[in-house]
Amino acid sequence: MKPYSDVNQARAAKSEGRGESVFRSSLLAPRMPAAATQIAFLNHFLLKRGIDAVSCKITGITLNGSSAGSYSFQIDSPIVYAIWLEEIFPQRSDISQFLIEFYSQKDLAVPYPAVMINHWGEDFMNCVHAFNRILNDVFEDDAVNKVAVAEASIDVVCSKPYSTFFNATSGPVAPGGTLELSCVDDGVHLKKFVELSQVRLSSNIGFIADIFPQASLSPRTTLKVRQPTQSLFYGRMLAGVRNQETGAFSANHSYYDNSCVLEYFENDTSRRCYPYFKQVSNGVIVYPIMSPGDYDLRVHLLDGSRTYVSDSYRVSSPDGQPAILSVDQIVADAGLSDCTAFQIEAKASNRGRIPTRVMHQLVYGDIRGRSRLQSSIAVGLLNAAVFIPENRPGICWGQLTCHPDYQSWLGLCFGTMDGQSADVAMEIYSTDGLVRQWTERLEPGRALIIANDGLGLPHQASGVVWFMARSPRADLSAQSIHIHRKTGNASGEHSF
């Protein structure tokens, strides 16, 4: 399943305990059918924060929620760490997921580690960043689990052989109660309840077509899943689309439904720029899961020196239908030919206020339409009311697939089409360390597009490299995608 064995596997050594570490950050990585499980991360602890003493502990969790043993290793080099998790426990076929914990005597700053969970199959590789974690204490539990909301941002595909699925994960205490699933499509509301019978630290895959009549589902279905509150655990769902004939899947984390929350900025507009990849299909899905209201969406594109603004698309939350936008069709209809980025703008109708969270799916896929397994990335718009310290530099980092079976691209752009151009200093890292660096000028409204084939790097034993990008502009971000050359199966993620 995996591309090759990995040199970093030799770094794992049997754990003798947690030592004197104080700060902890964790994630759970589920095993998935027909796939090998890998975690990968750049040593951002050292490169970004200057923390030179971090340890990683990996525990295998069996089907009954017990420990299959633990291994730990030091994170002390400016390299990519890529670990094949099944290889740590070669004699255990009963492992259902892995608990990965990071410890340090220095403040790790953020609760979620910047780690990618990669599932490698015969003709697909799905990547998703850390999306659930075990909480550190009861006080964090009080704060994090104070408000319970449903999970959403789940694309519905119901054409054979594809099926939408979700992976429900349990924390350190076995969850009780039920999953509440609801779908809304063209004013029709359906609701189902599914009893949970999971043990602690386990995961369960559910298929939407098995729960709802298939005739009631369409790509315009807004699906929500409300999980029971779990003590000392916070998790979003791994949700996406699976090819039931081959086992290939493409999934990302869900995002919580904000349609019952009245949270708004004191202005009416949010926006954000994203890369436009000419070699793939480009789209956006905006589900009606933001704070209640009516919102008009427009796509802005810079074509040479010309700025084009699309027609308006209305989204009414919570009872309207999602807006499904083909950026490719907008580009074609407008006769544009020199676009490398696009800006999504949402404006509250009737001079209202824009929600603090306007989440949406950034969808990239095979331009030839060979597969319904697309990269659907949960992202959010930016707002001018969010304070950014003056002269704060921008930094982002993330993963890029570097394997002969896949075409991959990285796109970097500034948050909006406004402002001045700036340099972007790029660094590419492998499991051996820094392998390439250069600087390019980036204009607002444009994207720096980098194809893996153009980096001049050999294919990696780990299957991935990582990038780190720096700029004087604080609003620098990136998206990376990859497509299997033969099947068109796609996946991708945003930067950290």
C-alpha positions as CSV (number, residue, x, y, z in Angstrom):
1,M,0.0,0.0,0.0
2,K,2.7,2.5,1.0
3,P,5.2,3.7,-1.7
4,Y,8.4,2.7,0.1
5,S,9.8,2.0,3.5
6,D,11.0,5.0,5.4
7,V,14.3,5.9,7.0
8,N,12.7,7.6,9.9
9,Q,11.2,4.3,11.1
10,A,14.6,3.5,12.5
11,R,14.3,6.4,14.9
12,A,11.4,4.7,16.9
13,A,12.6,3.1,20.1
14,K,10.6,1.5,22.9
15,S,9.1,4.0,25.3
16,E,10.3,4.1,28.9
17,G,7.7,6.7,29.9
18,R,6.9,10.4,29.5
19,G,9.9,11.7,31.4
20,E,9.8,15.2,32.7
21,S,7.7,16.7,29.9
22,V,5.1,19.3,30.9
23,F,3.3,20.5,27.7
24,R,1.4,18.0,25.7
25,S,-0.3,18.0,22.3
26,S,-2.0,14.9,20.8
27,L,-4.0,13.4,18.0
28,L,-5.7,10.2,17.0
29,A,-5.0,8.6,13.6
30,P,-7.6,6.0,12.5
31,R,-6.7,2.9,10.5
32,M,-8.7,2.7,7.3
33,P,-9.5,-0.3,5.1
34,A,-7.2,-1.0,2.1
35,A,-4.7,1.6,3.3
36,A,-1.4,1.9,5.1
37,T,-1.3,4.7,7.8
38,Q,1.4,7.3,7.9
39,I,1.9,10.5,9.9
40,A,4.2,13.1,8.5
41,F,5.3,16.5,9.8
42,L,8.1,19.1,9.5
43,N,9.9,19.8,12.7
44,H,8.1,23.1,13.0
45,F,8.8,23.0,16.7
46,L,12.4,23.8,15.9
47,L,12.1,25.7,12.7
48,K,9.3,28.0,13.7
49,R,9.4,28.2,17.5
50,G,13.0,27.3,18.3
51,I,12.0,24.4,20.5
52,D,14.8,21.8,20.3
53,A,13.6,19.3,22.8
54,V,10.3,17.5,21.8
55,S,9.5,13.9,22.2
56,C,6.8,11.9,20.2
57,K,5.0,8.9,21.7
58,I,3.0,6.6,19.5
59,T,0.6,4.1,21.0
60,G,-1.3,1.4,19.1
61,I,-5.0,1.1,20.2
62,T,-6.6,-2.3,19.8
63,L,-10.2,-3.0,18.7
64,N,-11.3,-3.3,22.4
65,G,-9.7,0.0,23.3
66,S,-6.6,-1.4,25.0
67,S,-2.9,-0.5,24.4
68,A,-0.9,-2.6,22.0
69,G,2.3,-1.0,23.3
70,S,4.0,2.4,22.9
71,Y,7.2,3.7,21.2
72,S,8.8,7.1,21.5
73,F,11.5,9.1,19.7
74,Q,13.1,12.5,20.0
75,I,12.3,15.3,17.5
76,D,15.5,17.2,17.3
77,S,16.5,17.7,13.6
78,P,15.3,20.2,11.0
79,I,13.9,17.5,8.8
80,V,10.6,15.9,7.8
81,Y,9.5,13.0,10.0
82,A,7.4,10.4,8.2
83,I,6.4,7.4,10.2
84,W,4.6,4.2,8.9
85,L,2.5,3.4,11.9
86,E,1.7,-0.3,11.1
87,E,5.4,-1.0,10.9
88,I,5.8,0.0,14.5
89,F,3.5,-2.9,15.5
90,P,4.2,-5.5,12.8
91,Q,2.7,-8.4,14.8
92,R,-0.6,-6.7,15.7
93,S,-3.5,-6.9,13.2
94,D,-6.0,-5.9,15.8
95,I,-5.1,-2.2,16.0
96,S,-7.9,0.1,15.1
97,Q,-6.2,3.5,15.5
98,F,-3.1,5.2,16.8
99,L,-2.6,7.8,19.6
100,I,0.2,10.2,18.8
101,E,1.4,12.5,21.6
102,F,4.0,15.3,21.6
103,Y,5.7,16.3,24.9
104,S,8.0,19.2,25.7
105,Q,9.2,21.2,28.8
106,K,8.6,24.3,26.6
107,D,5.2,25.7,25.7
108,L,4.1,24.0,22.4
109,A,1.8,27.1,21.9
110,V,-1.1,25.3,20.1
111,P,-3.2,22.3,21.2
112,Y,-3.2,20.7,17.7
113,P,0.1,19.5,16.4
114,A,0.8,20.4,12.8
115,V,0.8,16.8,11.6
116,M,-0.6,15.2,8.4
117,I,-2.4,11.9,8.5
118,N,-1.8,10.0,5.2
119,H,-3.6,6.9,4.1
120,W,-1.8,5.2,1.2
121,G,-3.7,2.8,-1.0
122,E,-3.1,1.1,-4.3
123,D,-4.4,4.0,-6.4
124,F,-5.0,6.8,-3.9
125,M,-3.4,8.7,-1.0
126,N,-5.7,10.6,1.3
127,C,-4.2,13.4,3.5
128,V,-5.9,15.3,6.3
129,H,-4.4,17.3,9.1
130,A,-4.9,16.4,12.8
131,F,-8.6,16.7,13.5
132,N,-9.2,15.2,17.0
133,R,-7.4,15.0,20.3
134,I,-7.6,13.9,23.9
135,L,-8.0,16.9,26.2
136,N,-5.3,17.5,28.8
137,D,-7.5,18.0,31.9
138,V,-11.0,18.6,33.2
139,F,-10.6,22.4,32.9
140,E,-9.8,22.2,29.2
141,D,-12.8,19.9,28.9
142,D,-15.0,22.5,30.6
143,A,-13.9,25.1,28.0
144,V,-13.9,23.0,24.9
145,N,-17.1,21.0,25.4
146,K,-19.1,23.9,26.8
147,V,-21.2,24.2,23.6
148,A,-22.2,21.1,21.6
149,V,-23.0,21.6,17.9
150,A,-23.4,19.3,14.9
151,E,-20.6,18.5,12.4
152,A,-21.1,19.6,8.8
153,S,-19.1,20.5,5.7
154,I,-19.6,17.0,4.3
155,D,-19.9,16.5,0.6
156,V,-22.7,14.1,-0.5
157,V,-22.0,11.8,-3.4
158,C,-24.5,9.0,-3.9
159,S,-23.9,7.7,-7.5
160,K,-22.6,4.1,-7.7
161,P,-20.0,3.0,-6.9
162,Y,-19.4,6.0,-4.7
163,S,-20.8,6.6,-1.3
164,T,-20.4,9.3,1.3
165,F,-19.1,8.1,4.6
166,F,-18.1,9.4,8.0
167,N,-15.8,8.0,10.7
168,A,-17.0,8.5,14.2
169,T,-14.2,8.4,16.8
170,S,-14.5,7.8,20.6
171,G,-12.2,9.3,23.2
172,P,-10.8,7.9,26.5
173,V,-14.4,7.2,27.8
174,A,-16.7,5.0,25.8
175,P,-19.4,7.3,24.3
176,G,-23.1,6.6,25.1
177,G,-26.2,7.8,23.4
178,T,-26.9,8.3,19.8
179,L,-25.6,10.0,16.6
180,E,-28.2,12.4,15.3
181,L,-28.1,12.7,11.5
182,S,-30.1,15.3,9.5
183,C,-30.1,16.2,5.9
184,V,-31.8,19.1,4.2
185,D,-32.4,19.3,0.5
186,D,-34.7,21.8,-1.3
187,G,-36.8,22.4,1.8
188,V,-37.1,18.7,2.7
189,H,-35.8,17.8,6.2
190,L,-35.0,14.2,7.1
191,K,-33.6,13.0,10.5
192,K,-32.3,9.7,11.7
193,F,-30.8,8.4,15.0
194,V,-28.1,5.8,15.2
195,E,-27.3,4.1,18.5
196,L,-23.6,4.1,19.4
197,S,-22.0,0.9,20.8
198,Q,-18.3,1.9,20.5
199,V,-15.7,1.1,23.1
200,R,-13.2,3.8,24.1
201,L,-10.5,4.9,21.7
202,S,-12.2,3.3,18.7
203,S,-13.6,4.4,15.3
204,N,-16.6,3.3,13.3
205,I,-17.4,4.0,9.6
206,G,-20.9,4.8,8.6
207,F,-22.3,5.2,5.1
208,I,-25.0,7.8,4.5
209,A,-26.7,5.7,1.8
210,D,-27.3,3.0,4.5
211,I,-29.0,5.5,6.8
212,F,-31.1,7.6,4.4
213,P,-33.0,6.5,1.3
214,Q,-30.7,7.2,-1.6
215,A,-33.4,8.9,-3.5
216,S,-33.4,11.7,-0.8
217,L,-29.7,12.5,-1.3
218,S,-28.1,14.8,-3.9
219,P,-25.0,17.0,-4.2
220,R,-27.1,19.8,-2.8
221,T,-27.9,18.0,0.4
222,T,-26.7,19.7,3.5
223,L,-25.7,16.9,5.9
224,K,-25.2,17.4,9.6
225,V,-24.1,14.8,12.3
226,R,-24.5,15.6,15.9
227,Q,-22.2,13.5,18.2
228,P,-22.8,12.9,21.9
229,T,-20.5,15.0,24.1
230,Q,-17.5,12.9,25.2
231,S,-15.5,13.5,28.4
232,L,-11.9,14.6,27.9
233,F,-12.2,14.4,24.1
234,Y,-12.7,16.9,21.2
235,G,-13.0,15.6,17.7
236,R,-14.3,16.4,14.3
237,M,-15.2,13.6,11.9
238,L,-13.2,12.2,9.0
239,A,-15.8,12.4,6.3
240,G,-15.7,12.1,2.5
241,V,-16.4,9.8,-0.4
242,R,-15.4,6.2,-0.9
243,N,-15.3,4.1,-4.1
244,Q,-17.1,0.9,-2.8
245,E,-15.6,-1.2,-5.6
246,T,-11.9,-0.3,-5.1
247,G,-11.8,0.9,-1.5
248,A,-10.2,4.2,-2.5
249,F,-11.4,7.3,-0.7
250,S,-11.0,11.0,-0.4
251,A,-11.9,12.6,2.9
252,N,-11.2,15.7,5.1
253,H,-12.3,16.7,8.5
254,S,-15.8,18.0,9.1
255,Y,-16.5,21.5,10.4
256,Y,-19.0,22.5,13.1
257,D,-22.4,23.9,12.2
258,N,-22.6,27.6,13.2
259,S,-26.2,28.1,12.0
260,C,-27.5,28.2,15.6
261,V,-24.9,30.7,16.7
262,L,-25.4,34.5,16.5
263,E,-21.8,35.6,16.0
264,Y,-21.1,38.5,13.5
265,F,-18.5,41.1,12.7
266,E,-19.5,44.8,12.7
267,N,-19.1,44.9,8.9
268,D,-20.9,43.1,6.0
269,T,-18.1,41.5,3.9
270,S,-15.5,38.8,4.2
271,R,-13.2,37.5,1.4
272,R,-10.3,35.3,0.7
273,C,-8.0,34.3,-2.2
274,Y,-7.1,30.8,-3.3
275,P,-4.9,29.3,-6.0
276,Y,-6.4,28.6,-9.4
277,F,-4.8,25.4,-10.8
278,K,-5.2,25.3,-14.6
279,Q,-4.3,21.6,-14.7
280,V,-7.2,20.5,-12.4
281,S,-10.8,21.3,-11.9
282,N,-11.5,24.2,-9.5
283,G,-14.7,24.7,-7.5
284,V,-16.2,26.0,-4.2
285,I,-19.1,24.7,-2.2
286,V,-20.6,27.0,0.4
287,Y,-23.0,25.2,2.7
288,P,-25.7,27.1,4.7
289,I,-24.0,26.5,8.0
290,M,-23.0,30.0,9.0
291,S,-24.8,32.2,11.5
292,P,-28.4,32.9,10.3
293,G,-28.8,35.4,7.4
294,D,-28.8,35.9,3.7
295,Y,-25.4,36.2,1.9
296,D,-24.4,37.1,-1.6
297,L,-21.3,35.4,-3.0
298,R,-19.1,36.6,-5.9
299,V,-15.9,35.3,-7.5
300,H,-13.2,37.9,-8.3
301,L,-10.5,37.0,-10.8
302,L,-7.4,38.9,-12.0
303,D,-6.7,38.3,-15.7
304,G,-3.6,40.1,-16.6
305,S,-4.4,43.7,-15.6
306,R,-8.1,43.2,-15.8
307,T,-10.3,42.3,-12.7
308,Y,-13.4,40.3,-13.4
309,V,-16.3,40.0,-10.9
310,S,-18.8,37.2,-11.4
311,D,-22.6,37.2,-11.0
312,S,-23.9,36.9,-7.4
313,Y,-24.9,33.6,-5.8
314,R,-27.3,33.7,-2.8
315,V,-26.9,31.5,0.3
316,S,-29.5,31.6,3.0
317,S,-28.6,30.0,6.3
318,P,-29.7,27.7,7.8
319,D,-32.6,26.6,5.5
320,G,-31.3,27.4,2.0
321,Q,-29.4,25.2,-0.4
322,P,-25.6,25.2,-0.7
323,A,-24.0,27.3,-3.5
324,I,-21.9,25.0,-5.8
325,L,-19.6,27.2,-7.9
326,S,-17.5,26.0,-10.8
327,V,-14.7,28.5,-11.0
328,D,-13.6,26.8,-14.3
329,Q,-17.0,27.6,-15.8
330,I,-16.8,31.3,-14.6
331,V,-13.4,31.6,-16.2
332,A,-14.5,30.0,-19.4
333,D,-17.7,32.1,-19.7
334,A,-15.8,35.3,-19.1
335,G,-13.1,34.3,-21.7
336,L,-10.3,34.7,-19.2
337,S,-6.9,33.1,-19.9
338,D,-4.3,34.4,-17.4
339,C,-5.7,33.6,-14.0
340,T,-3.6,32.0,-11.3
341,A,-5.9,32.8,-8.3
342,F,-9.5,33.6,-7.4
343,Q,-11.1,35.5,-4.6
344,I,-14.3,34.4,-2.9
345,E,-16.3,37.3,-1.5
346,A,-19.4,37.0,0.8
347,K,-21.5,40.0,1.6
348,A,-24.4,40.1,4.0
349,S,-27.7,41.2,2.3
350,N,-29.6,44.3,3.3
351,R,-26.6,45.9,4.9
352,G,-26.5,43.2,7.6
353,R,-23.5,41.9,9.4
354,I,-21.3,39.1,8.1
355,P,-20.8,36.0,10.4
356,T,-17.4,35.6,12.1
357,R,-17.1,32.2,10.4
358,V,-17.9,31.8,6.7
359,M,-16.7,28.2,6.1
360,H,-16.7,26.5,2.7
361,Q,-15.2,23.6,0.8
362,L,-12.4,24.3,-1.6
363,V,-12.8,21.6,-4.2
364,Y,-10.0,20.5,-6.6
365,G,-10.2,17.4,-8.8
366,D,-9.3,15.6,-11.9
367,I,-9.9,17.9,-14.9
368,R,-10.7,14.8,-17.1
369,G,-13.5,13.7,-14.7
370,R,-12.2,10.1,-14.3
371,S,-13.0,10.0,-10.6
372,R,-15.5,11.5,-8.1
373,L,-12.8,11.4,-5.4
374,Q,-11.9,15.1,-5.2
375,S,-9.9,17.1,-2.8
376,S,-12.5,18.9,-0.7
377,I,-10.7,21.2,1.8
378,A,-12.5,22.9,4.7
379,V,-11.5,26.6,4.7
380,G,-12.8,30.0,5.9
381,L,-13.0,33.5,4.7
382,L,-11.0,36.4,6.2
383,N,-12.3,39.6,7.6
384,A,-10.7,43.1,7.9
385,A,-12.0,43.3,11.5
386,V,-9.5,40.7,12.7
387,F,-6.6,42.5,14.2
388,I,-3.2,41.7,12.7
389,P,-0.1,43.4,14.4
390,E,1.7,45.9,12.2
391,N,4.8,44.5,10.4
392,R,4.0,40.9,11.5
393,P,5.6,38.6,8.9
394,G,3.7,35.7,7.3
395,I,4.8,32.1,7.6
396,C,3.1,28.9,6.4
397,W,4.1,25.4,5.9
398,G,2.7,22.1,4.8
399,Q,3.0,18.9,2.8
400,L,3.5,18.2,-0.9
401,T,3.2,14.7,-2.4
402,C,6.4,13.6,-4.1
403,H,5.8,10.1,-5.6
404,P,6.0,8.8,-9.2
405,D,2.3,7.7,-9.3
406,Y,1.0,11.2,-8.5
407,Q,1.0,14.6,-10.0
408,S,1.0,17.3,-7.3
409,W,0.8,21.1,-7.1
410,L,1.4,23.7,-4.5
411,G,-0.2,27.1,-4.7
412,L,0.6,30.1,-2.5
413,C,-1.2,33.4,-2.4
414,F,-2.0,36.4,-0.2
415,G,-5.3,36.5,1.7
416,T,-6.9,39.2,-0.5
417,M,-6.4,40.9,-3.8
418,D,-5.6,44.2,-2.0
419,G,-2.2,45.5,-0.8
420,Q,1.3,45.5,-2.2
421,S,3.4,42.7,-3.7
422,A,6.0,41.1,-1.6
423,D,8.8,38.5,-1.7
424,V,8.1,34.9,-0.7
425,A,11.1,32.9,0.6
426,M,10.5,29.2,-0.1
427,E,12.2,26.2,1.5
428,I,11.6,22.5,0.7
429,Y,12.5,19.8,3.2
430,S,12.7,16.1,3.0
431,T,13.6,13.4,5.5
432,D,17.2,14.4,4.9
433,G,16.6,18.1,5.7
434,L,16.6,21.2,3.6
435,V,16.9,20.3,-0.1
436,R,16.0,23.5,-2.0
437,Q,15.4,27.2,-1.3
438,W,14.7,30.3,-3.4
439,T,12.8,33.6,-3.4
440,E,10.0,34.8,-5.7
441,R,8.0,38.0,-6.0
442,L,4.2,37.5,-5.5
443,E,1.5,39.9,-6.6
444,P,-1.8,40.2,-4.7
445,G,-4.6,38.5,-6.7
446,R,-2.0,36.1,-8.2
447,A,-0.7,32.7,-7.0
448,L,2.7,31.2,-7.0
449,I,2.1,27.7,-8.5
450,I,4.7,25.0,-8.0
451,A,4.4,21.6,-9.6
452,N,6.3,18.8,-8.0
453,D,7.6,17.7,-11.4
454,G,9.2,21.1,-11.7
455,L,11.1,21.0,-8.4
456,G,13.8,18.8,-9.8
457,L,13.7,16.5,-6.8
458,P,14.0,12.8,-6.8
459,H,10.9,10.9,-5.6
460,Q,10.9,10.4,-1.9
461,A,11.0,7.1,0.1
462,S,8.4,8.7,2.3
463,G,6.3,9.8,-0.6
464,V,6.2,13.4,0.6
465,V,8.2,16.6,1.0
466,W,7.3,19.6,3.1
467,F,7.5,23.3,2.4
468,M,8.0,26.4,4.5
469,A,7.2,29.8,3.1
470,R,7.9,33.2,4.6
471,S,6.8,36.7,3.5
472,P,6.6,40.3,4.9
473,R,2.9,40.0,4.3
474,A,1.1,38.3,7.2
475,D,-1.7,36.9,5.1
476,L,0.3,34.3,3.2
477,S,-1.3,30.8,2.9
478,A,-1.1,27.8,0.6
479,Q,-3.1,24.8,-0.7
480,S,-1.5,21.6,-2.0
481,I,-3.2,18.9,-4.0
482,H,-2.3,15.6,-5.7
483,I,-4.0,13.4,-8.3
484,H,-3.2,9.8,-9.1
485,R,-1.9,9.7,-12.7
486,K,-4.0,6.7,-13.8
487,T,-7.2,6.9,-11.8
488,G,-7.7,10.6,-11.2
489,N,-8.3,10.0,-7.4
490,A,-7.4,13.3,-5.7
491,S,-6.7,14.7,-2.2
492,G,-5.2,17.8,-0.7
493,E,-4.9,20.1,2.3
494,H,-4.4,23.7,3.3
495,S,-1.2,24.9,4.9
496,F,-0.6,25.3,8.6
